[in-house]
Every structure is written in C-alpha cells, then in structure tokens.
Amino acid sequence: MNQLIKNVITVEGIKTDVLVSDNIISEISFGIDENKAEVVFDFNNKYIFPGFTDVHVHLREPGFFYKETIKTGTKAAAHGGFTDVCSMPNLNPVPSNYETLKKQLDIIEKDAVINVHPFGSITVDQNGEKLAEMDEMAEYVIGFSDDGRGVQSEGMMKSAMEKAKALGKVISAHCEVNELLEGGYIHKGDYAKKHNHKGICSESEWKQIERDILLVKETGVKYHVCHISTRESVELIRQAKKEGVDITCETAPHYLVFNDSMLKDEGRYKMNPPIRSEEDRQALIAGVCDGTIDMIATDHAPHSAEEKAKGLEKSLNGIVGIETSFAVCYTHLVKTGKITLKRLIELYSDNPCKRFLLDNSLKVGNRANFTIFDLDNEYEINSADFLSMGKSTPFEGMKVFGSCEMTMAGGKIAWSK
C-alpha cells in the first residue's frame, strides 16, 4: 500500500511531501501526485521528524504486567513520538541468557506497535555476582545493562566491559555506589534537611562514573551512562570526551526542569537518581547545550497507583515520561532559546541512533520511522490522557507546546490523533 504524507515541514524548515510504499520511504519532494497513493494525509504545515529513540524505558513485561505491558508501553511511546525504545532488563525473569530473554522477545513480536530493542543484563539476575550469558544474547540485544543497580565490583565491571567489547556491544551503566546511599531516597540537599528526609549524596552517582571511565580507558568498550543527574557527572564525562574516551550519556527531562526546591511529598516526585539542586540542573542544561550530554531518555518507569501513593519515603522509585518528554523539552529548551530545534532532534533521534546503530533518518530507501508534531499546540499535561498504565508524573498540570499528530513505525501507523 502507498501512503502519502503531504505538506509537512522538516527540521531544516523545508516544506515537503513523503510517499511511503510498502513500508519504505520511496519519495521525498514537494508536490507528489496524490494519485500515487491509496491513502493521503494532509498535515498542513505540521513538522515531520525522524522517529524518536528512547534508550531507557521500562516496559515491565514479563513479570510486572500490572504496572505496564509491552502493548501499553509501546502505544504510549508512539503517542509520545517514539518509533524505537530500548527496554531495560529489570524484569522477571531477568534476561540473563537466551532462554529468559526469549520470553520477552516473544511478547515483543506479538504485542509491540513500535520497534523494541531489549537490553540483556550484565550479571545473572542483576545480582552483581556472575556475568550473564552475554554471548548467547548478543545477537538479540541492543546492549547490556544492570539498570536499577550499579555493578559494585570493579573486577566484575571490567570483565563485563571486556566481554561487551569483544561482542561489539554497548555497556549502559546505572552508576550508583551502594555504600554511599545511607538509606537515602531523595537528594541530600536543602529540601531533605528542611523536611527531615534522608538524602542521597551526589557522590554515590559520580564516584562510580569516575571508576568506570578508568575501566573504559583500559578496555576500549563502548560505554554509555544512564540518567546522569549531578554537575560532577557532567564534568567527568566532558573531560573524558576531551581525552577521547568512547563515552556517551543521557539525562532525563525531569532533571532539566525541576530542582529539589520544587519537590512535594508525593510519589510522583520520587525517582532514582533523585531530582537534585539548581546548580546540578544548570550544569545538566549546559551539558545539553555544549554536547556533553548526547541524548535525552525518559527512564519511563510505570508503577501502580498504590505503589506511588506513599509519599517520598515509602513510594517506589520511578515516574512515567514517554508521552510528555518531547513536549516538555521543546517547551523548556527550544521555546526558551537555550537550544535549537535541530539540536533537540539530535538528542531525540540522531545521537541515540548513532550510538546504538539504528537508522531512522528521513531518506529514500529507509523504513518509514517518523513522527509528526504540531509545535504550535499548547495544552496542559493531564495523566488521564496517557496510554501508559502508569499515571505518576511530576509534569501533571504543566502547560507545554507540541502535540504528536501521528507516529509511523516500520511503515505502519502506531499512533494517530
């Protein structure tokens, strides 16, 4: 079937049409004959972008389908403009070998409405004690991660890096030193002191990044740092890049928009790492602006309403964000003049694709992975509109610009208004 997308604007500001033939982009030019297509969509000066890639998403299946399923999670992703997501391995069973990974692969094949690229775990059951069967999984995974837990043993992490290097895969590291946590559950800053909460120090994050950078220099592995939140992390990665270390990193929208003075004693403000100080937030924005931070990922982590209704201390870590991510960052970074629209698309599509060897670029011959946005539409974020089963978001009620009109993944419409 031929589908014609008419009157869209590219990130370069060029008005064009796009013809999709049998799921492949077959023509890009303005004024394509409508008779070439069975279906025509006229988007009247809306923007077309290469499909967004979120390299850090929790789809919760298998094992925790009451929080989210692959079907609901990928529909939510499409609603947010994402054609590709990389799913994290803290599941039940943990994908530590091909047998456990296949349980997830089978559900993806059956239920996913976009492209899902799973991570395999670094260690068996993410317990940090024995390397996972990385060889068995390498063909089927986007990389390896023990997300949710830092690999505490330097020797174990070095072994994992050596194996991943041999397999040509990325290590995507959740960096956290357990002995520095001291029972904390929000940032160790002014809010924690004022309200008598136990704090998590910044050093618990950046100290493990510092360790791992030295290991990357030894092993030469492709190394990616998950959800950085501190100014020290930004500076360590900035310096490592200057030294030629093969390192990339992500941050999340909530770290770019909130600081710990904005916290409320509600579960929707609790995640790990926590929302940190204004100095940290400004350092992260600077890292986005100067290229130190390569991509924006959501760490979309749905939980049940009950699990998130116990305040900052008792609620589980994690918020949802895949349906609000682009609009929040477009509003707070582009509309405010901090970065250009082109830079935002680099953060959401170009850079994650480059790092994880995907290709969603808008060019003839590629599979049709793209999204269309109305950047002029202003609206208030309302979690009741989410397609995700998770509704816990710190962005509730925030006014933003940019609504997704359509997402096409693999030539098929995954979301449309």
C-alpha positions in Angstrom: 0.0 0.0 0.0 1.1 3.5 -0.8 0.6 6.3 1.8 1.2 10.0 1.1 2.1 12.4 3.8 1.5 15.9 2.5 2.5 19.5 3.5 4.9 18.7 6.3 7.9 20.7 7.4 11.3 19.2 8.1 13.6 20.2 10.9 15.6 22.2 8.4 12.4 24.2 7.7 11.7 22.7 4.2 8.1 22.0 3.2 7.8 18.6 1.6 5.7 15.5 1.0 6.7 12.0 1.8 5.5 8.9 -0.1 5.6 5.5 1.8 5.4 2.4 -0.4 5.2 -1.0 1.2 6.5 0.4 4.5 9.6 2.1 2.8 10.1 5.8 2.1 10.0 5.8 -1.7 9.9 9.6 -2.5 10.6 12.9 -0.6 9.7 16.0 -2.5 7.1 18.8 -2.6 4.1 18.3 -4.8 4.0 14.5 -5.1 0.9 13.4 -7.1 -1.9 12.2 -4.8 -2.8 9.6 -7.4 0.3 7.7 -6.4 -1.2 6.8 -3.0 -4.2 4.9 -1.8 -4.2 6.9 1.5 -3.4 10.6 1.7 -2.7 12.6 4.9 -2.6 16.4 4.7 -0.8 17.8 7.8 -1.0 21.4 6.8 2.5 22.7 7.9 3.0 20.4 10.9 6.6 19.2 11.5 7.9 15.8 10.4 10.8 14.4 12.4 12.8 11.1 12.2 11.3 8.7 14.7 12.5 9.4 18.3 14.5 6.7 20.1 14.3 6.4 23.8 17.3 4.3 25.1 16.0 3.9 28.6 12.4 2.5 29.0 10.9 0.1 31.5 8.1 -1.9 29.7 7.7 -4.2 32.8 6.8 -7.3 30.9 7.4 -10.2 31.6 6.9 -10.2 35.3 5.2 -6.9 36.2 2.3 -6.6 33.8 0.1 -4.9 36.4 2.4 -1.9 36.1 2.7 -1.8 32.3 2.7 -4.2 29.3 4.7 -4.2 26.1 1.4 -3.4 24.3 0.5 -0.4 26.6 4.1 0.8 26.9 4.7 0.8 23.1 1.4 2.5 22.5 2.4 5.2 25.0 5.8 5.6 23.3 4.1 6.0 19.9 1.8 8.7 21.5 5.0 10.5 22.5 6.6 10.3 19.0 8.9 7.4 19.6 9.4 4.7 17.0 12.1 2.9 18.9 12.7 2.1 22.5 15.4 0.2 24.4 13.8 -1.8 27.1 15.6 -2.3 30.4 16.2 -5.8 31.9 14.9 -5.5 35.5 12.1 -8.0 34.7 11.0 -11.4 36.0 12.7 -13.4 34.7 15.8 -11.1 34.2 17.1 -11.6 30.7 20.4 -13.2 31.7 20.6 -15.8 29.0 18.8 -16.6 25.7 16.1 -18.7 27.4 15.0 -15.9 29.7 15.4 -13.2 27.0 13.2 -15.2 24.6 10.2 -14.8 26.9 10.4 -11.0 26.3 11.2 -11.4 22.6 8.1 -13.4 22.1 5.9 -10.8 23.7 7.6 -8.0 21.7 6.9 -10.0 18.5 3.2 -10.4 19.4 2.3 -7.1 21.0 4.7 -4.2 20.3 3.4 -1.5 18.0 6.8 0.1 17.6 10.4 -1.2 17.4 11.6 -2.6 20.8 15.3 -3.3 21.3 15.9 -5.1 24.6 18.9 -4.9 26.9 20.4 -8.1 28.3 21.6 -8.0 31.9 25.3 -7.5 32.7 25.1 -10.0 35.6 22.9 -13.0 36.3 19.6 -11.8 37.8 21.4 -8.4 38.2 22.9 -9.6 41.4 26.4 -8.4 40.6 28.0 -11.8 41.3 28.3 -13.6 38.0 28.4 -12.4 34.4 25.3 -13.1 32.4 25.5 -15.3 29.3 26.3 -12.3 27.1 27.4 -14.4 24.2 24.0 -16.1 24.0 22.1 -12.8 24.0 24.4 -10.6 21.9 22.6 -11.2 18.6 19.2 -10.2 20.1 20.0 -7.3 22.4 20.9 -3.6 21.9 23.5 -3.8 24.7 23.9 -4.8 28.3 22.8 -3.1 31.5 22.0 -3.9 35.1 19.8 -0.8 35.3 18.4 -0.2 38.7 21.6 -1.4 40.3 25.2 -0.3 40.0 27.8 -3.0 39.4 29.6 -2.7 42.7 32.7 -4.9 41.9 35.3 -3.2 39.8 36.6 -6.6 38.7 33.1 -7.7 37.6 32.6 -4.5 35.6 35.9 -4.8 33.9 35.1 -8.4 32.9 31.8 -7.2 31.6 33.4 -4.5 29.6 35.9 -6.8 28.1 33.2 -9.2 27.0 31.0 -6.5 25.6 34.0 -5.1 23.7 34.6 -8.5 22.1 30.9 -8.7 21.2 30.8 -5.1 19.8 28.1 -4.1 22.2 27.4 -1.1 24.5 27.6 -1.2 28.3 24.8 1.0 29.5 25.6 1.7 33.2 23.4 2.6 36.1 26.1 4.3 38.2 25.5 4.1 42.0 27.8 3.2 44.9 25.6 1.3 47.4 27.8 2.1 50.4 27.2 5.8 49.9 23.4 5.6 49.9 22.9 5.6 53.6 19.2 4.8 53.4 18.5 8.0 51.4 15.6 8.3 49.0 15.7 12.0 47.7 18.6 14.3 47.0 20.8 15.2 50.0 20.1 18.9 49.8 18.1 21.8 51.3 14.7 20.2 50.9 15.8 17.0 52.6 17.2 18.9 55.6 14.2 21.2 55.9 11.7 18.4 55.8 13.7 15.8 57.7 14.1 13.3 54.8 17.1 11.0 54.3 19.2 12.2 51.4 21.2 10.5 48.6 24.6 12.3 48.1 25.8 13.2 44.6 29.0 11.3 45.1 27.0 8.0 45.0 26.5 8.7 41.3 29.6 10.4 40.1 32.1 8.2 42.0 31.1 5.1 40.0 31.3 7.1 36.8 34.8 8.1 37.7 35.7 4.4 38.3 34.1 3.3 35.1 35.9 5.9 33.0 39.2 4.4 34.1 38.0 1.0 33.1 36.8 2.2 29.7 40.3 3.6 29.1 41.6 0.1 29.8 39.1 -1.9 27.9 38.0 0.3 25.0 34.4 -0.7 25.4 31.5 1.4 24.1 30.2 2.9 27.3 27.0 4.8 28.0 26.0 6.3 31.3 22.3 6.2 32.2 20.3 9.1 33.7 23.0 11.5 34.9 21.8 14.0 37.5 24.8 15.8 39.0 27.1 18.5 37.9 30.2 16.4 38.8 28.9 13.7 36.4 28.6 16.2 33.6 32.2 17.5 34.2 33.7 13.9 34.4 32.1 13.0 31.1 33.0 16.3 29.5 36.7 15.7 30.4 36.6 12.1 29.3 35.3 13.1 25.9 38.1 15.6 25.6 40.5 12.7 26.3 39.0 10.6 23.5 37.2 8.1 25.7 34.4 6.2 24.0 31.6 7.5 26.3 28.1 8.8 25.8 25.4 9.7 28.3 21.8 10.6 28.8 19.8 12.7 31.1 16.0 12.9 31.6 13.5 15.8 31.2 12.8 15.9 34.9 16.4 16.6 35.8 16.4 19.5 33.3 13.2 21.1 34.5 13.0 20.5 38.3 15.3 21.1 41.3 14.9 19.8 44.8 13.3 23.1 46.0 10.3 22.2 43.8 9.7 18.8 45.5 6.4 17.8 47.1 5.9 14.9 49.5 4.3 12.9 46.7 5.4 9.7 45.0 5.3 11.4 41.6 8.5 13.3 42.6 10.4 10.2 43.5 12.9 8.5 41.2 16.4 7.2 41.2 18.6 9.1 40.8 16.7 11.9 42.5 15.9 15.4 41.4 18.9 17.4 42.6 19.9 21.0 43.2 19.5 24.0 41.0 23.3 24.0 40.4 23.0 20.5 39.2 20.1 21.4 36.9 22.0 24.3 35.4 25.1 22.0 34.8 22.9 19.5 33.0 21.4 22.2 30.8 24.9 23.4 30.0 25.9 19.8 29.1 22.9 19.6 26.8 23.9 22.9 25.1 27.6 22.1 24.7 27.2 18.4 23.5 28.5 16.7 26.6 25.1 15.1 27.1 24.3 13.1 23.9 20.6 12.2 24.3 17.5 12.7 26.4 15.9 9.5 27.7 12.9 9.2 29.8 13.6 6.3 32.2 9.9 5.7 31.8 9.1 3.6 34.9 5.5 2.9 35.5 4.1 1.6 38.8 0.6 1.0 40.1 -1.3 3.9 41.7 -1.0 2.3 45.1 2.8 1.9 44.8 3.2 5.6 44.1 0.7 6.9 46.7 3.0 6.6 49.7 4.9 9.9 49.7 8.6 10.5 49.1 9.8 8.0 51.6 7.6 5.0 51.0 6.7 5.2 47.3 8.6 3.1 44.8 11.2 4.8 42.6 10.1 5.8 39.1 7.9 8.0 37.1 6.3 7.9 33.6 7.6 10.2 31.0 7.5 8.9 27.5 4.3 10.7 26.5 5.4 14.1 27.8 9.2 14.0 27.1 9.4 15.8 23.8 6.8 18.5 24.6 8.4 19.3 28.0 11.9 19.7 26.4 10.7 21.6 23.4 8.9 24.0 25.7 11.7 24.4 28.2 14.7 24.2 26.0 13.7 25.3 22.5 11.0 27.8 23.2 13.2 29.5 25.7 16.1 29.8 23.2 18.5 27.5 25.1 18.9 25.2 22.1 17.7 24.9 18.5 15.0 22.6 17.2 17.7 20.8 15.2 19.7 20.2 18.4 16.6 18.8 20.1 16.1 16.3 17.2 19.8 15.3 17.6 19.1 14.5 21.2 15.9 12.5 20.5 16.8 10.8 17.3 20.2 11.3 15.6 22.5 10.7 18.6 20.7 7.7 20.1 20.5 6.1 16.7 24.2 6.7 16.0 25.3 5.3 19.4 23.1 2.2 19.2 23.5 1.5 15.5 19.9 2.3 14.4 18.8 4.5 11.5 15.6 6.5 11.5 16.8 9.2 9.1 14.3 10.6 6.6 15.7 9.4 3.4 14.5 7.4 0.4 15.0 3.6 0.9 14.7 3.7 4.7 11.9 2.1 6.5 9.3 4.6 7.4 10.0 5.5 11.0 8.9 9.1 11.6 6.6 11.3 13.7 4.6 14.4 13.0 4.1 17.2 15.6 2.0 20.3 15.9 4.5 22.6 17.6 2.0 25.4 18.0 -0.4 23.4 20.0 -0.4 24.5 23.7 -2.1 22.3 26.2 -2.0 21.2 29.8 -0.5 17.8 30.7 -3.2 15.5 32.1 -2.2 12.0 33.0 -5.8 10.8 32.4 -4.9 11.2 28.7 -1.9 8.8 28.9 -1.9 5.5 27.1 0.5 4.1 29.6 -0.9 2.2 32.6 1.3 4.4 34.8 0.0 7.9 35.6 2.6 9.1 38.1 4.2 12.2 36.7 5.7 15.4 38.2 4.6 17.2 35.0 0.9 16.9 35.8 -0.8 20.2 35.0 2.2 21.8 33.3 1.4 23.8 30.1 3.5 22.7 27.2 3.8 23.1 23.4 4.0 20.3 20.9 1.4 17.5 20.4 2.0 14.3 18.4 -0.3 14.1 15.4 1.0 10.7 14.1 3.8 8.2 14.6 4.6 5.7 11.9 6.9 2.8 12.8 8.1 0.4 10.2 5.6 1.9 7.7 2.6 1.2 9.9 0.7 3.8 11.9 1.4 3.3 15.5 -0.4 6.4 16.8 -2.7 8.9 15.1 -5.0 11.6 16.6 
